[in-house]
Amino acid sequence: MQLRHPSIRLAMAAAALTLCGYSHAQTGPIKVGFMLPYTGTYASLGNMIENGFKLYVQEQGGKLAGREIQYFKVDDESEPSKATDNVNKLIKRDQVDVVVGTVHSGVALAMARAAKENNTLLIIPNAGADAITGPMCSKTVFRSSFSNWQPAYAMGEVAAKKGHKKAITLTWNYAAGNESVKGFAEGFEKGGGKVVQNLTLPFPNVEFQALLTQIASQKPDAVYSFFAGGGAVKFVKDYAAAGLNKTIPLYGPGFLTDGTLEGQGEAAQGMITTLHYADNLNNPRDKAFRLNFAKTYKANADVYAVQGYDAAQMLLAGLKAANGDIKKMNQVVAGMEKAEIDSPRGKFKLSAAHNPIQDIYTRQVKGKLNEYQGVAIKQLADPGRGCKM
């Protein structure tokens, strides 16, 4: 049968183009934008997150829910003032389907605002800013890591149970540090302890000597500190060099010693930290993950690699629920919300505010490992204060 009328031919051509476009949308690559620190204090952390994410994709044959993955990268420089411009390079210039980042909480807060405004899927593989799963919570923003409150609160309980009564806290004066010491104080004071002083210095300043002198003169029962990356290496070494580790135990969330033990050396030995991951967990999932990571990258996996790995797992859960169509945002979100993630850290589900509900472990530094000592708190959920979705 011939269709001679021009309007019929035009209609059929338009329909064919529409179908073609739909087909392309279903089969073209999913654009994943990494906004991570690739230079500066947190550079090694950013690389571990990216490697963890890519390892999971590689284990799935290089695809998620049948879709190829195309990667885009922006160095966030751990600089909050550049965060909005940087994330918009991915969202508006590169038109990525999902943003993965970042480490620095101040940068992540700006990323979360941009993701909410642009209805873009954001998976945060580290930054623990409480506000992201609190007042700023959003249906398109998820976290594969922790809230700053979680490991800090657990460490507060652990320190109180050890019989400490007076503690001093010390951190960089920025979102992650300030929230971490507040979480510690909440757990510590619930257990009968008291934080007698909060000491801070600007990020990323590492001139600790004056603050260490203050600690020595006040003689608290314990010190809780939040640092990570290069800052954590220098702080732990300076603390030991001042001789404080012999008389005043130093505690912190696991970031104080994760990915930093090689640099800290003898200064870190015996330190107790709390985190949602530990070396020697000895579950089959973790053993397989660590072996594959070591073979692929010739390096030992750490918590940052786990969080990147689980970010990819969460994305796959969403894509499966939407039959691979990343544009069906409601289905992707619902799939991620309902998922149980089979993580190397142990299985976890997400809270209503999209933060992992997870075991927090007590770990002790032995050699170059943060060795598992036990569960500080089982299935600890971030309170999500102020979250309304």
Contacts in CASP RR format, 6 or more apart in sequence:
PFRMAT RR
TARGET T0000
AUTHOR 0000-0000-0000
METHOD contacts of the structure
MODEL  1
MQLRHPSIRLAMAAAALTLCGYSHAQTGPIKVGFMLPYTGTYASLGNMIE
NGFKLYVQEQGGKLAGREIQYFKVDDESEPSKATDNVNKLIKRDQVDVVV
GTVHSGVALAMARAAKENNTLLIIPNAGADAITGPMCSKTVFRSSFSNWQ
PAYAMGEVAAKKGHKKAITLTWNYAAGNESVKGFAEGFEKGGGKVVQNLT
LPFPNVEFQALLTQIASQKPDAVYSFFAGGGAVKFVKDYAAAGLNKTIPL
YGPGFLTDGTLEGQGEAAQGMITTLHYADNLNNPRDKAFRLNFAKTYKAN
ADVYAVQGYDAAQMLLAGLKAANGDIKKMNQVVAGMEKAEIDSPRGKFKL
SAAHNPIQDIYTRQVKGKLNEYQGVAIKQLADPGRGCKM
3 9 0 8 1.000
3 12 0 8 1.000
25 325 0 8 1.000
25 327 0 8 1.000
26 324 0 8 1.000
26 325 0 8 1.000
27 67 0 8 1.000
28 67 0 8 1.000
28 68 0 8 1.000
29 67 0 8 1.000
29 68 0 8 1.000
29 69 0 8 1.000
29 70 0 8 1.000
30 64 0 8 1.000
30 67 0 8 1.000
30 68 0 8 1.000
30 69 0 8 1.000
30 70 0 8 1.000
30 97 0 8 1.000
30 98 0 8 1.000
30 319 0 8 1.000
30 326 0 8 1.000
31 70 0 8 1.000
31 72 0 8 1.000
31 94 0 8 1.000
31 95 0 8 1.000
31 96 0 8 1.000
31 97 0 8 1.000
31 98 0 8 1.000
32 53 0 8 1.000
32 69 0 8 1.000
32 70 0 8 1.000
32 71 0 8 1.000
32 72 0 8 1.000
32 96 0 8 1.000
32 97 0 8 1.000
32 98 0 8 1.000
32 100 0 8 1.000
32 315 0 8 1.000
33 71 0 8 1.000
33 72 0 8 1.000
33 73 0 8 1.000
33 74 0 8 1.000
33 90 0 8 1.000
33 94 0 8 1.000
33 96 0 8 1.000
33 98 0 8 1.000
33 99 0 8 1.000
33 100 0 8 1.000
34 49 0 8 1.000
34 50 0 8 1.000
34 53 0 8 1.000
34 71 0 8 1.000
34 72 0 8 1.000
34 73 0 8 1.000
34 74 0 8 1.000
34 100 0 8 1.000
34 101 0 8 1.000
35 74 0 8 1.000
35 76 0 8 1.000
35 86 0 8 1.000
35 87 0 8 1.000
35 90 0 8 1.000
35 99 0 8 1.000
35 100 0 8 1.000
35 101 0 8 1.000
35 102 0 8 1.000
35 107 0 8 1.000
35 111 0 8 1.000
36 45 0 8 1.000
36 46 0 8 1.000
36 47 0 8 1.000
36 49 0 8 1.000
36 50 0 8 1.000
36 73 0 8 1.000
36 75 0 8 1.000
36 76 0 8 1.000
36 100 0 8 1.000
36 101 0 8 1.000
36 102 0 8 1.000
36 103 0 8 1.000
37 43 0 8 1.000
37 45 0 8 1.000
37 46 0 8 1.000
37 75 0 8 1.000
37 76 0 8 1.000
37 77 0 8 1.000
37 78 0 8 1.000
37 102 0 8 1.000
37 103 0 8 1.000
37 104 0 8 1.000
38 46 0 8 1.000
38 47 0 8 1.000
38 73 0 8 1.000
38 75 0 8 1.000
39 75 0 8 1.000
39 77 0 8 1.000
40 77 0 8 1.000
40 78 0 8 1.000
41 78 0 8 1.000
41 204 0 8 1.000
41 228 0 8 1.000
41 229 0 8 1.000
41 230 0 8 1.000
41 231 0 8 1.000
42 78 0 8 1.000
42 103 0 8 1.000
42 104 0 8 1.000
42 228 0 8 1.000
42 229 0 8 1.000
44 229 0 8 1.000
44 259 0 8 1.000
45 103 0 8 1.000
45 126 0 8 1.000
45 228 0 8 1.000
45 229 0 8 1.000
45 259 0 8 1.000
45 304 0 8 1.000
46 102 0 8 1.000
46 103 0 8 1.000
46 126 0 8 1.000
46 304 0 8 1.000
48 259 0 8 1.000
48 301 0 8 1.000
48 302 0 8 1.000
48 304 0 8 1.000
48 305 0 8 1.000
48 308 0 8 1.000
49 100 0 8 1.000
49 101 0 8 1.000
49 103 0 8 1.000
49 125 0 8 1.000
49 126 0 8 1.000
49 304 0 8 1.000
49 305 0 8 1.000
49 307 0 8 1.000
49 308 0 8 1.000
49 311 0 8 1.000
50 73 0 8 1.000
50 308 0 8 1.000
51 293 0 8 1.000
51 296 0 8 1.000
51 297 0 8 1.000
51 299 0 8 1.000
51 305 0 8 1.000
52 293 0 8 1.000
52 301 0 8 1.000
52 305 0 8 1.000
52 306 0 8 1.000
52 308 0 8 1.000
52 309 0 8 1.000
52 312 0 8 1.000
53 100 0 8 1.000
53 125 0 8 1.000
53 308 0 8 1.000
53 309 0 8 1.000
53 311 0 8 1.000
53 312 0 8 1.000
54 71 0 8 1.000
54 312 0 8 1.000
55 289 0 8 1.000
55 292 0 8 1.000
55 293 0 8 1.000
55 296 0 8 1.000
55 297 0 8 1.000
55 305 0 8 1.000
55 309 0 8 1.000
56 308 0 8 1.000
56 309 0 8 1.000
56 310 0 8 1.000
56 312 0 8 1.000
56 313 0 8 1.000
56 316 0 8 1.000
57 63 0 8 1.000
57 64 0 8 1.000
57 69 0 8 1.000
57 312 0 8 1.000
58 296 0 8 1.000
59 292 0 8 1.000
60 316 0 8 1.000
62 68 0 8 1.000
62 69 0 8 1.000
63 69 0 8 1.000
64 312 0 8 1.000
64 315 0 8 1.000
64 316 0 8 1.000
64 319 0 8 1.000
64 324 0 8 1.000
65 316 0 8 1.000
65 318 0 8 1.000
65 319 0 8 1.000
65 320 0 8 1.000
65 322 0 8 1.000
65 323 0 8 1.000
65 324 0 8 1.000
66 324 0 8 1.000
67 319 0 8 1.000
67 324 0 8 1.000
67 326 0 8 1.000
72 90 0 8 1.000
72 94 0 8 1.000
72 96 0 8 1.000
74 86 0 8 1.000
74 87 0 8 1.000
74 89 0 8 1.000
74 90 0 8 1.000
75 86 0 8 1.000
76 82 0 8 1.000
76 83 0 8 1.000
76 86 0 8 1.000
76 101 0 8 1.000
76 102 0 8 1.000
76 103 0 8 1.000
76 104 0 8 1.000
76 107 0 8 1.000
77 86 0 8 1.000
78 103 0 8 1.000
78 104 0 8 1.000
78 107 0 8 1.000
78 204 0 8 1.000
79 104 0 8 1.000
79 107 0 8 1.000
80 104 0 8 1.000
80 106 0 8 1.000
80 107 0 8 1.000
80 109 0 8 1.000
80 110 0 8 1.000
83 106 0 8 1.000
83 107 0 8 1.000
83 109 0 8 1.000
83 110 0 8 1.000
83 111 0 8 1.000
84 110 0 8 1.000
84 113 0 8 1.000
84 114 0 8 1.000
87 99 0 8 1.000
87 110 0 8 1.000
87 111 0 8 1.000
87 114 0 8 1.000
87 115 0 8 1.000
88 114 0 8 1.000
90 96 0 8 1.000
90 99 0 8 1.000
91 99 0 8 1.000
91 114 0 8 1.000
91 115 0 8 1.000
91 118 0 8 1.000
91 120 0 8 1.000
92 118 0 8 1.000
96 120 0 8 1.000
97 121 0 8 1.000
97 326 0 8 1.000
97 327 0 8 1.000
98 120 0 8 1.000
98 121 0 8 1.000
98 122 0 8 1.000
98 123 0 8 1.000
98 315 0 8 1.000
98 326 0 8 1.000
99 111 0 8 1.000
99 115 0 8 1.000
99 120 0 8 1.000
99 121 0 8 1.000
99 122 0 8 1.000
99 123 0 8 1.000
100 122 0 8 1.000
100 123 0 8 1.000
100 125 0 8 1.000
100 308 0 8 1.000
100 311 0 8 1.000
101 108 0 8 1.000
101 111 0 8 1.000
101 122 0 8 1.000
101 123 0 8 1.000
101 124 0 8 1.000
101 125 0 8 1.000
101 126 0 8 1.000
101 127 0 8 1.000
102 108 0 8 1.000
102 111 0 8 1.000
102 124 0 8 1.000
102 125 0 8 1.000
102 126 0 8 1.000
102 127 0 8 1.000
103 126 0 8 1.000
103 127 0 8 1.000
103 228 0 8 1.000
103 304 0 8 1.000
104 127 0 8 1.000
104 174 0 8 1.000
104 176 0 8 1.000
105 127 0 8 1.000
105 128 0 8 1.000
105 129 0 8 1.000
105 148 0 8 1.000
105 174 0 8 1.000
105 175 0 8 1.000
105 176 0 8 1.000
105 177 0 8 1.000
105 179 0 8 1.000
106 127 0 8 1.000
106 129 0 8 1.000
106 174 0 8 1.000
106 175 0 8 1.000
106 176 0 8 1.000
107 127 0 8 1.000
108 124 0 8 1.000
108 126 0 8 1.000
108 127 0 8 1.000
108 128 0 8 1.000
108 129 0 8 1.000
108 132 0 8 1.000
109 129 0 8 1.000
109 131 0 8 1.000
109 132 0 8 1.000
109 136 0 8 1.000
109 175 0 8 1.000
111 122 0 8 1.000
111 124 0 8 1.000
112 122 0 8 1.000
112 124 0 8 1.000
112 129 0 8 1.000
112 132 0 8 1.000
112 136 0 8 1.000
112 138 0 8 1.000
112 141 0 8 1.000
113 136 0 8 1.000
114 120 0 8 1.000
115 121 0 8 1.000
115 122 0 8 1.000
115 138 0 8 1.000
115 140 0 8 1.000
115 141 0 8 1.000
116 136 0 8 1.000
116 138 0 8 1.000
116 140 0 8 1.000
116 141 0 8 1.000
119 140 0 8 1.000
119 329 0 8 1.000
120 140 0 8 1.000
121 140 0 8 1.000
121 142 0 8 1.000
121 315 0 8 1.000
121 326 0 8 1.000
121 329 0 8 1.000
121 332 0 8 1.000
121 333 0 8 1.000
122 140 0 8 1.000
122 141 0 8 1.000
122 142 0 8 1.000
123 142 0 8 1.000
123 143 0 8 1.000
123 144 0 8 1.000
123 311 0 8 1.000
123 314 0 8 1.000
123 315 0 8 1.000
124 132 0 8 1.000
124 141 0 8 1.000
124 142 0 8 1.000
124 143 0 8 1.000
124 144 0 8 1.000
124 145 0 8 1.000
125 144 0 8 1.000
125 145 0 8 1.000
125 304 0 8 1.000
125 307 0 8 1.000
125 308 0 8 1.000
125 310 0 8 1.000
125 311 0 8 1.000
126 145 0 8 1.000
126 304 0 8 1.000
126 307 0 8 1.000
127 145 0 8 1.000
127 176 0 8 1.000
128 143 0 8 1.000
128 145 0 8 1.000
128 146 0 8 1.000
128 147 0 8 1.000
128 148 0 8 1.000
128 176 0 8 1.000
128 179 0 8 1.000
129 147 0 8 1.000
129 148 0 8 1.000
129 175 0 8 1.000
129 176 0 8 1.000
129 179 0 8 1.000
130 147 0 8 1.000
130 148 0 8 1.000
130 149 0 8 1.000
130 179 0 8 1.000
130 382 0 8 1.000
130 384 0 8 1.000
130 385 0 8 1.000
131 175 0 8 1.000
132 141 0 8 1.000
132 143 0 8 1.000
132 147 0 8 1.000
133 143 0 8 1.000
133 147 0 8 1.000
133 351 0 8 1.000
133 353 0 8 1.000
133 354 0 8 1.000
133 355 0 8 1.000
133 382 0 8 1.000
133 384 0 8 1.000
133 387 0 8 1.000
134 353 0 8 1.000
134 384 0 8 1.000
134 385 0 8 1.000
134 386 0 8 1.000
134 387 0 8 1.000
135 385 0 8 1.000
135 386 0 8 1.000
135 387 0 8 1.000
137 353 0 8 1.000
137 354 0 8 1.000
137 384 0 8 1.000
137 386 0 8 1.000
137 387 0 8 1.000
137 388 0 8 1.000
137 389 0 8 1.000
138 389 0 8 1.000
139 333 0 8 1.000
139 389 0 8 1.000
140 329 0 8 1.000
140 333 0 8 1.000
141 354 0 8 1.000
142 314 0 8 1.000
142 336 0 8 1.000
142 350 0 8 1.000
142 354 0 8 1.000
143 354 0 8 1.000
143 355 0 8 1.000
143 356 0 8 1.000
144 307 0 8 1.000
144 308 0 8 1.000
144 310 0 8 1.000
144 311 0 8 1.000
144 313 0 8 1.000
144 314 0 8 1.000
144 341 0 8 1.000
144 356 0 8 1.000
145 276 0 8 1.000
145 307 0 8 1.000
145 356 0 8 1.000
146 275 0 8 1.000
146 276 0 8 1.000
146 355 0 8 1.000
146 356 0 8 1.000
146 358 0 8 1.000
146 382 0 8 1.000
147 179 0 8 1.000
147 355 0 8 1.000
147 382 0 8 1.000
147 384 0 8 1.000
148 175 0 8 1.000
148 176 0 8 1.000
148 177 0 8 1.000
148 179 0 8 1.000
148 180 0 8 1.000
148 183 0 8 1.000
149 179 0 8 1.000
149 180 0 8 1.000
149 182 0 8 1.000
149 183 0 8 1.000
149 186 0 8 1.000
149 382 0 8 1.000
149 383 0 8 1.000
150 276 0 8 1.000
150 358 0 8 1.000
150 360 0 8 1.000
150 380 0 8 1.000
150 382 0 8 1.000
151 180 0 8 1.000
151 252 0 8 1.000
151 253 0 8 1.000
151 254 0 8 1.000
151 273 0 8 1.000
151 274 0 8 1.000
151 275 0 8 1.000
151 276 0 8 1.000
151 360 0 8 1.000
152 179 0 8 1.000
152 180 0 8 1.000
152 181 0 8 1.000
152 182 0 8 1.000
152 183 0 8 1.000
152 184 0 8 1.000
152 224 0 8 1.000
152 226 0 8 1.000
152 252 0 8 1.000
152 253 0 8 1.000
152 274 0 8 1.000
153 183 0 8 1.000
153 184 0 8 1.000
153 186 0 8 1.000
153 187 0 8 1.000
153 377 0 8 1.000
153 380 0 8 1.000
154 187 0 8 1.000
154 274 0 8 1.000
154 360 0 8 1.000
154 376 0 8 1.000
154 377 0 8 1.000
154 380 0 8 1.000
155 184 0 8 1.000
155 224 0 8 1.000
155 251 0 8 1.000
155 252 0 8 1.000
155 253 0 8 1.000
155 273 0 8 1.000
155 274 0 8 1.000
155 376 0 8 1.000
156 183 0 8 1.000
156 184 0 8 1.000
156 185 0 8 1.000
156 186 0 8 1.000
156 187 0 8 1.000
156 188 0 8 1.000
156 191 0 8 1.000
156 224 0 8 1.000
156 251 0 8 1.000
157 187 0 8 1.000
157 188 0 8 1.000
157 190 0 8 1.000
157 191 0 8 1.000
157 376 0 8 1.000
157 377 0 8 1.000
158 251 0 8 1.000
158 272 0 8 1.000
158 274 0 8 1.000
158 362 0 8 1.000
158 376 0 8 1.000
159 167 0 8 1.000
159 184 0 8 1.000
159 188 0 8 1.000
159 222 0 8 1.000
159 224 0 8 1.000
159 251 0 8 1.000
160 187 0 8 1.000
160 188 0 8 1.000
160 190 0 8 1.000
160 191 0 8 1.000
160 192 0 8 1.000
160 193 0 8 1.000
161 191 0 8 1.000
162 222 0 8 1.000
162 249 0 8 1.000
163 221 0 8 1.000
164 188 0 8 1.000
164 193 0 8 1.000
164 221 0 8 1.000
164 222 0 8 1.000
164 249 0 8 1.000
165 192 0 8 1.000
165 193 0 8 1.000
165 194 0 8 1.000
165 221 0 8 1.000
166 193 0 8 1.000
166 194 0 8 1.000
166 196 0 8 1.000
166 220 0 8 1.000
166 221 0 8 1.000
166 222 0 8 1.000
167 184 0 8 1.000
167 188 0 8 1.000
167 193 0 8 1.000
167 194 0 8 1.000
167 195 0 8 1.000
167 196 0 8 1.000
167 220 0 8 1.000
167 221 0 8 1.000
167 222 0 8 1.000
167 223 0 8 1.000
167 224 0 8 1.000
168 195 0 8 1.000
168 196 0 8 1.000
168 197 0 8 1.000
168 198 0 8 1.000
168 199 0 8 1.000
168 214 0 8 1.000
168 215 0 8 1.000
168 218 0 8 1.000
168 220 0 8 1.000
168 222 0 8 1.000
168 223 0 8 1.000
168 224 0 8 1.000
169 181 0 8 1.000
169 184 0 8 1.000
169 185 0 8 1.000
169 195 0 8 1.000
169 197 0 8 1.000
169 198 0 8 1.000
169 199 0 8 1.000
169 223 0 8 1.000
169 224 0 8 1.000
169 225 0 8 1.000
169 226 0 8 1.000
170 198 0 8 1.000
170 199 0 8 1.000
170 200 0 8 1.000
170 211 0 8 1.000
170 215 0 8 1.000
170 223 0 8 1.000
170 224 0 8 1.000
170 225 0 8 1.000
170 226 0 8 1.000
170 235 0 8 1.000
171 177 0 8 1.000
171 178 0 8 1.000
171 180 0 8 1.000
171 181 0 8 1.000
171 199 0 8 1.000
171 200 0 8 1.000
171 225 0 8 1.000
171 226 0 8 1.000
171 227 0 8 1.000
172 200 0 8 1.000
172 201 0 8 1.000
172 202 0 8 1.000
172 203 0 8 1.000
172 204 0 8 1.000
172 205 0 8 1.000
172 226 0 8 1.000
172 227 0 8 1.000
173 200 0 8 1.000
173 201 0 8 1.000
173 202 0 8 1.000
173 203 0 8 1.000
174 203 0 8 1.000
176 226 0 8 1.000
177 226 0 8 1.000
178 200 0 8 1.000
180 226 0 8 1.000
180 253 0 8 1.000
181 195 0 8 1.000
181 198 0 8 1.000
181 224 0 8 1.000
181 226 0 8 1.000
184 195 0 8 1.000
184 224 0 8 1.000
184 252 0 8 1.000
185 195 0 8 1.000
188 194 0 8 1.000
188 195 0 8 1.000
188 224 0 8 1.000
189 195 0 8 1.000
195 224 0 8 1.000
196 218 0 8 1.000
196 220 0 8 1.000
197 214 0 8 1.000
197 218 0 8 1.000
197 220 0 8 1.000
199 211 0 8 1.000
199 214 0 8 1.000
199 215 0 8 1.000
201 207 0 8 1.000
201 208 0 8 1.000
201 211 0 8 1.000
204 231 0 8 1.000
206 230 0 8 1.000
206 231 0 8 1.000
206 234 0 8 1.000
206 235 0 8 1.000
208 234 0 8 1.000
208 235 0 8 1.000
208 238 0 8 1.000
208 239 0 8 1.000
209 238 0 8 1.000
209 242 0 8 1.000
212 238 0 8 1.000
212 239 0 8 1.000
212 242 0 8 1.000
212 244 0 8 1.000
215 223 0 8 1.000
215 244 0 8 1.000
215 248 0 8 1.000
216 242 0 8 1.000
216 244 0 8 1.000
219 247 0 8 1.000
219 248 0 8 1.000
220 248 0 8 1.000
221 248 0 8 1.000
221 249 0 8 1.000
222 248 0 8 1.000
222 249 0 8 1.000
222 250 0 8 1.000
222 251 0 8 1.000
223 239 0 8 1.000
223 244 0 8 1.000
223 248 0 8 1.000
223 249 0 8 1.000
223 250 0 8 1.000
223 251 0 8 1.000
224 251 0 8 1.000
224 252 0 8 1.000
225 235 0 8 1.000
225 250 0 8 1.000
225 251 0 8 1.000
225 252 0 8 1.000
225 256 0 8 1.000
226 252 0 8 1.000
226 253 0 8 1.000
226 255 0 8 1.000
226 256 0 8 1.000
227 235 0 8 1.000
227 255 0 8 1.000
227 256 0 8 1.000
228 255 0 8 1.000
228 256 0 8 1.000
228 258 0 8 1.000
228 260 0 8 1.000
229 255 0 8 1.000
229 259 0 8 1.000
229 260 0 8 1.000
230 260 0 8 1.000
232 255 0 8 1.000
232 256 0 8 1.000
232 257 0 8 1.000
232 260 0 8 1.000
232 264 0 8 1.000
233 260 0 8 1.000
233 263 0 8 1.000
233 264 0 8 1.000
235 256 0 8 1.000
236 250 0 8 1.000
236 256 0 8 1.000
236 257 0 8 1.000
236 260 0 8 1.000
236 264 0 8 1.000
236 267 0 8 1.000
236 268 0 8 1.000
236 271 0 8 1.000
237 263 0 8 1.000
237 264 0 8 1.000
237 265 0 8 1.000
237 267 0 8 1.000
239 245 0 8 1.000
239 250 0 8 1.000
239 267 0 8 1.000
240 266 0 8 1.000
240 267 0 8 1.000
240 268 0 8 1.000
241 267 0 8 1.000
244 250 0 8 1.000
245 267 0 8 1.000
249 272 0 8 1.000
250 271 0 8 1.000
251 271 0 8 1.000
251 272 0 8 1.000
251 273 0 8 1.000
252 272 0 8 1.000
252 273 0 8 1.000
252 274 0 8 1.000
253 273 0 8 1.000
253 274 0 8 1.000
253 275 0 8 1.000
254 273 0 8 1.000
254 274 0 8 1.000
254 275 0 8 1.000
254 303 0 8 1.000
254 363 0 8 1.000
254 370 0 8 1.000
255 275 0 8 1.000
255 303 0 8 1.000
256 271 0 8 1.000
256 273 0 8 1.000
257 264 0 8 1.000
257 268 0 8 1.000
257 271 0 8 1.000
257 273 0 8 1.000
257 363 0 8 1.000
257 365 0 8 1.000
257 370 0 8 1.000
258 275 0 8 1.000
258 277 0 8 1.000
258 302 0 8 1.000
258 303 0 8 1.000
258 304 0 8 1.000
258 370 0 8 1.000
259 302 0 8 1.000
259 304 0 8 1.000
260 268 0 8 1.000
261 268 0 8 1.000
261 365 0 8 1.000
261 367 0 8 1.000
261 368 0 8 1.000
261 369 0 8 1.000
261 370 0 8 1.000
262 368 0 8 1.000
265 367 0 8 1.000
268 365 0 8 1.000
269 365 0 8 1.000
269 366 0 8 1.000
269 367 0 8 1.000
270 364 0 8 1.000
270 365 0 8 1.000
270 366 0 8 1.000
271 364 0 8 1.000
271 365 0 8 1.000
272 362 0 8 1.000
272 363 0 8 1.000
272 364 0 8 1.000
272 373 0 8 1.000
273 362 0 8 1.000
273 363 0 8 1.000
273 365 0 8 1.000
273 370 0 8 1.000
274 360 0 8 1.000
274 361 0 8 1.000
274 362 0 8 1.000
274 363 0 8 1.000
274 376 0 8 1.000
275 303 0 8 1.000
275 360 0 8 1.000
275 361 0 8 1.000
275 363 0 8 1.000
275 370 0 8 1.000
276 303 0 8 1.000
276 345 0 8 1.000
276 356 0 8 1.000
276 358 0 8 1.000
276 359 0 8 1.000
276 360 0 8 1.000
276 361 0 8 1.000
277 302 0 8 1.000
277 303 0 8 1.000
277 306 0 8 1.000
277 344 0 8 1.000
277 345 0 8 1.000
277 361 0 8 1.000
278 361 0 8 1.000
278 363 0 8 1.000
278 370 0 8 1.000
278 371 0 8 1.000
278 372 0 8 1.000
278 373 0 8 1.000
279 363 0 8 1.000
279 369 0 8 1.000
279 370 0 8 1.000
279 371 0 8 1.000
279 372 0 8 1.000
280 369 0 8 1.000
280 371 0 8 1.000
280 372 0 8 1.000
281 344 0 8 1.000
281 345 0 8 1.000
281 346 0 8 1.000
281 361 0 8 1.000
281 372 0 8 1.000
282 372 0 8 1.000
283 344 0 8 1.000
283 346 0 8 1.000
285 342 0 8 1.000
285 343 0 8 1.000
285 344 0 8 1.000
285 346 0 8 1.000
286 344 0 8 1.000
286 345 0 8 1.000
286 346 0 8 1.000
289 301 0 8 1.000
289 306 0 8 1.000
289 309 0 8 1.000
289 344 0 8 1.000
290 300 0 8 1.000
290 301 0 8 1.000
290 344 0 8 1.000
293 299 0 8 1.000
293 300 0 8 1.000
293 301 0 8 1.000
293 305 0 8 1.000
294 300 0 8 1.000
294 301 0 8 1.000
300 368 0 8 1.000
301 344 0 8 1.000
303 345 0 8 1.000
306 343 0 8 1.000
306 344 0 8 1.000
306 345 0 8 1.000
309 343 0 8 1.000
309 344 0 8 1.000
310 341 0 8 1.000
310 343 0 8 1.000
310 344 0 8 1.000
310 345 0 8 1.000
313 339 0 8 1.000
313 341 0 8 1.000
313 342 0 8 1.000
313 343 0 8 1.000
314 336 0 8 1.000
314 339 0 8 1.000
314 341 0 8 1.000
315 336 0 8 1.000
317 335 0 8 1.000
317 336 0 8 1.000
317 338 0 8 1.000
317 339 0 8 1.000
317 341 0 8 1.000
318 331 0 8 1.000
318 332 0 8 1.000
318 333 0 8 1.000
318 334 0 8 1.000
318 335 0 8 1.000
318 336 0 8 1.000
318 339 0 8 1.000
319 325 0 8 1.000
319 326 0 8 1.000
319 332 0 8 1.000
320 335 0 8 1.000
321 331 0 8 1.000
321 332 0 8 1.000
321 334 0 8 1.000
321 335 0 8 1.000
321 336 0 8 1.000
321 338 0 8 1.000
322 328 0 8 1.000
322 331 0 8 1.000
322 332 0 8 1.000
322 335 0 8 1.000
323 331 0 8 1.000
325 331 0 8 1.000
326 332 0 8 1.000
336 350 0 8 1.000
336 354 0 8 1.000
337 350 0 8 1.000
337 354 0 8 1.000
339 349 0 8 1.000
339 350 0 8 1.000
340 347 0 8 1.000
340 348 0 8 1.000
340 349 0 8 1.000
341 347 0 8 1.000
341 348 0 8 1.000
341 349 0 8 1.000
341 356 0 8 1.000
345 358 0 8 1.000
345 359 0 8 1.000
346 358 0 8 1.000
346 359 0 8 1.000
348 356 0 8 1.000
348 357 0 8 1.000
348 358 0 8 1.000
349 356 0 8 1.000
349 357 0 8 1.000
350 356 0 8 1.000
350 357 0 8 1.000
351 357 0 8 1.000
351 381 0 8 1.000
351 382 0 8 1.000
351 384 0 8 1.000
352 387 0 8 1.000
352 389 0 8 1.000
353 382 0 8 1.000
353 384 0 8 1.000
353 387 0 8 1.000
353 389 0 8 1.000
355 381 0 8 1.000
355 382 0 8 1.000
355 384 0 8 1.000
357 379 0 8 1.000
357 380 0 8 1.000
357 381 0 8 1.000
358 379 0 8 1.000
358 380 0 8 1.000
359 375 0 8 1.000
359 377 0 8 1.000
359 378 0 8 1.000
359 379 0 8 1.000
359 380 0 8 1.000
360 375 0 8 1.000
360 376 0 8 1.000
360 377 0 8 1.000
360 380 0 8 1.000
361 372 0 8 1.000
361 373 0 8 1.000
361 374 0 8 1.000
361 375 0 8 1.000
361 376 0 8 1.000
362 372 0 8 1.000
362 373 0 8 1.000
362 374 0 8 1.000
362 375 0 8 1.000
362 376 0 8 1.000
363 370 0 8 1.000
363 371 0 8 1.000
363 372 0 8 1.000
363 373 0 8 1.000
364 370 0 8 1.000
364 371 0 8 1.000
364 373 0 8 1.000
365 371 0 8 1.000
END
